């Protein structure tokens, strides 16, 4: 049952389910199940790393965008500007 849920989580890229499954790893006795679990866990690791990289790139791009927007804004003053 755990192995089927792991397959589903990897296919659907469901990080919450993966996290839950990793907290409750059962003892596997069958060599085929162990190999399958290793393969699926390697796939899950790869997916998580890919998502982390995408998130990191998105955050860097957002930071650049924010810096650009700040650089195009007129500097504000605390004084009341009475010049027209």
KELUM-800684 format. One record per atom (N, C-alpha, C): residue in three letters; x, y, z. Coordinates in steps of 0.2 Angstrom, whole numbers. Layout:
BEGIN
SITE residu     u     v     w
SITE    ALA     X     Y     Z
...
END
This chain:
BEGIN
SITE residu     u     v     w
SITE    UNK     4    -6     0
SITE    UNK     0     0     0
SITE    UNK     4     6     0
SITE    UNK    10     6     4
SITE    UNK    14    12     5
SITE    UNK    17    13    -2
SITE    UNK    20     8    -5
SITE    UNK    23     9   -12
SITE    UNK    18    12   -17
SITE    UNK    12    10   -17
SITE    UNK     7    12   -22
SITE    UNK     6    20   -21
SITE    UNK     6    22   -14
SITE    UNK     5    29   -13
SITE    UNK    11    33   -15
SITE    UNK    17    30   -14
SITE    UNK    23    33   -16
SITE    UNK    23    34   -24
SITE    UNK    21    29   -27
SITE    UNK    21    30   -35
SITE    UNK    16    35   -37
SITE    UNK    10    36   -34
SITE    UNK     6    41   -35
SITE    UNK     8    48   -33
SITE    UNK    12    48   -28
SITE    UNK    15    55   -26
SITE    UNK    20    57   -30
SITE    UNK    24    52   -33
SITE    UNK    29    54   -38
SITE    UNK    26    56   -44
SITE    UNK    22    53   -47
SITE    UNK    19    54   -53
SITE    UNK    15    61   -53
SITE    UNK    11    62   -47
SITE    UNK     7    68   -47
SITE    UNK    12    74   -44
SITE    UNK    18    73   -42
SITE    UNK    22    78   -39
SITE    UNK    19    81   -33
SITE    UNK    16    77   -29
SITE    UNK    13    79   -23
SITE    UNK    17    79   -17
SITE    UNK    20    85   -16
SITE    UNK    25    86   -11
SITE    UNK    23    84    -4
SITE    UNK    16    86    -2
SITE    UNK    13    85     4
SITE    UNK    13    77     5
SITE    UNK    10    74     1
SITE    UNK    10    66     1
SITE    UNK    17    63     2
SITE    UNK    22    66    -2
SITE    UNK    28    63    -2
SITE    UNK    31    64     5
SITE    UNK    30    70     8
SITE    UNK    33    72    15
SITE    UNK    29    67    20
SITE    UNK    23    66    19
SITE    UNK    20    61    24
SITE    UNK    22    54    23
SITE    UNK    23    52    17
SITE    UNK    26    45    16
SITE    UNK    33    44    19
SITE    UNK    37    49    18
SITE    UNK    44    49    20
SITE    UNK    44    49    28
SITE    UNK    39    51    31
SITE    UNK    39    51    38
SITE    UNK    37    44    41
SITE    UNK    34    40    37
SITE    UNK    32    34    39
SITE    UNK    34    28    34
SITE    UNK    40    28    33
SITE    UNK    43    23    29
SITE    UNK    42    16    32
SITE    UNK    39    11    29
SITE    UNK    38     5    32
SITE    UNK    45     0    31
SITE    UNK    45    -5    34
SITE    UNK    50   -10    33
SITE    UNK    48   -14    27
SITE    UNK    52   -14    22
SITE    UNK    51   -18    16
SITE    UNK    55   -24    16
SITE    UNK    52   -30    14
SITE    UNK    56   -36    15
SITE    UNK    58   -39     8
SITE    UNK    53   -38     3
SITE    UNK    54   -40    -4
SITE    UNK    60   -36    -7
SITE    UNK    64   -40   -11
SITE    UNK    70   -36   -14
SITE    UNK    67   -32   -20
SITE    UNK    62   -34   -23
SITE    UNK    59   -30   -29
SITE    UNK    56   -24   -26
SITE    UNK    52   -24   -21
SITE    UNK    49   -18   -18
SITE    UNK    55   -13   -15
SITE    UNK    60   -16   -13
SITE    UNK    66   -12   -10
SITE    UNK    69    -8   -16
SITE    UNK    70   -11   -22
SITE    UNK    73    -8   -28
SITE    UNK    68    -3   -31
SITE    UNK    62    -5   -31
SITE    UNK    56     0   -33
SITE    UNK    56     6   -29
SITE    UNK    56     5   -22
SITE    UNK    56    11   -18
SITE    UNK    62    15   -19
SITE    UNK    68    12   -20
SITE    UNK    74    16   -21
SITE    UNK    73    20   -27
SITE    UNK    71    17   -32
SITE    UNK    70    21   -39
SITE    UNK    65    27   -38
SITE    UNK    60    25   -35
SITE    UNK    54    30   -34
SITE    UNK    57    36   -29
SITE    UNK    61    34   -24
SITE    UNK    64    39   -20
SITE    UNK    69    44   -24
SITE    UNK    73    41   -28
SITE    UNK    77    44   -32
SITE    UNK    74    49   -37
SITE    UNK    68    47   -40
SITE    UNK    64    51   -44
SITE    UNK    61    57   -40
SITE    UNK    59    55   -34
SITE    UNK    56    61   -30
SITE    UNK    61    66   -28
SITE    UNK    67    64   -26
SITE    UNK    73    68   -25
SITE    UNK    74    73   -31
SITE    UNK    74    70   -37
SITE    UNK    76    74   -43
SITE    UNK    70    79   -44
SITE    UNK    64    77   -43
SITE    UNK    58    82   -44
SITE    UNK    59    87   -39
SITE    UNK    60    86   -32
SITE    UNK    61    91   -27
SITE    UNK    66    96   -29
SITE    UNK    72    93   -31
SITE    UNK    78    97   -33
SITE    UNK    76   102   -39
SITE    UNK    72    99   -43
SITE    UNK    70   103   -49
SITE    UNK    66   109   -47
SITE    UNK    61   107   -43
SITE    UNK    56   112   -40
SITE    UNK    60   118   -36
SITE    UNK    65   115   -32
SITE    UNK    69   120   -28
SITE    UNK    72   125   -33
SITE    UNK    75   122   -38
SITE    UNK    79   126   -43
SITE    UNK    74   131   -47
SITE    UNK    68   129   -49
SITE    UNK    64   133   -52
SITE    UNK    61   139   -47
SITE    UNK    60   137   -41
SITE    UNK    58   142   -36
SITE    UNK    64   147   -35
SITE    UNK    70   145   -34
SITE    UNK    76   149   -33
SITE    UNK    76   154   -39
SITE    UNK    76   152   -45
SITE    UNK    76   156   -51
SITE    UNK    70   161   -51
SITE    UNK    64   159   -49
SITE    UNK    59   164   -49
SITE    UNK    60   169   -44
SITE    UNK    63   167   -38
SITE    UNK    64   172   -33
SITE    UNK    69   177   -35
SITE    UNK    74   175   -38
SITE    UNK    80   179   -41
SITE    UNK    77   184   -46
SITE    UNK    73   181   -51
SITE    UNK    70   186   -56
SITE    UNK    65   191   -52
SITE    UNK    61   189   -47
SITE    UNK    57   194   -44
SITE    UNK    61   199   -41
SITE    UNK    67   197   -37
SITE    UNK    71   202   -34
SITE    UNK    74   207   -39
SITE    UNK    76   205   -45
SITE    UNK    78   209   -50
SITE    UNK    73   214   -53
SITE    UNK    67   211   -53
SITE    UNK    61   215   -56
SITE    UNK    60   221   -50
SITE    UNK    60   219   -44
SITE    UNK    58   224   -39
SITE    UNK    64   229   -39
SITE    UNK    70   227   -40
SITE    UNK    75   232   -40
SITE    UNK    75   237   -46
SITE    UNK    73   234   -51
SITE    UNK    72   238   -57
SITE    UNK    66   243   -56
SITE    UNK    60   241   -53
SITE    UNK    55   245   -52
SITE    UNK    57   251   -47
SITE    UNK    61   249   -42
SITE    UNK    63   254   -37
SITE    UNK    67   259   -40
SITE    UNK    72   257   -45
SITE    UNK    76   262   -48
SITE    UNK    73   266   -53
SITE    UNK    67   265   -55
SITE    UNK    63   269   -60
SITE    UNK    59   274   -56
SITE    UNK    58   273   -50
SITE    UNK    53   277   -46
SITE    UNK    57   284   -44
SITE    UNK    53   289   -44
SITE    UNK    56   296   -42
SITE    UNK    57   295   -34
SITE    UNK    63   298   -32
SITE    UNK    65   298   -25
SITE    UNK    60   302   -21
SITE    UNK    57   300   -16
SITE    UNK    52   303   -12
SITE    UNK    56   308    -7
SITE    UNK    53   313    -5
SITE    UNK    55   318     0
SITE    UNK    50   318     6
SITE    UNK    53   319    12
SITE    UNK    48   320    17
SITE    UNK    46   327    18
SITE    UNK    48   332    14
SITE    UNK    46   339    14
SITE    UNK    40   340    10
SITE    UNK    36   344    12
SITE    UNK    30   346     8
SITE    UNK    33   350     1
SITE    UNK    32   347    -4
SITE    UNK    34   350   -10
SITE    UNK    29   356   -13
SITE    UNK    31   362   -12
SITE    UNK    27   367   -14
SITE    UNK    28   370   -21
SITE    UNK    33   367   -24
SITE    UNK    35   370   -31
SITE    UNK    31   366   -36
SITE    UNK    28   370   -41
SITE    UNK    24   367   -46
SITE    UNK    27   368   -53
END
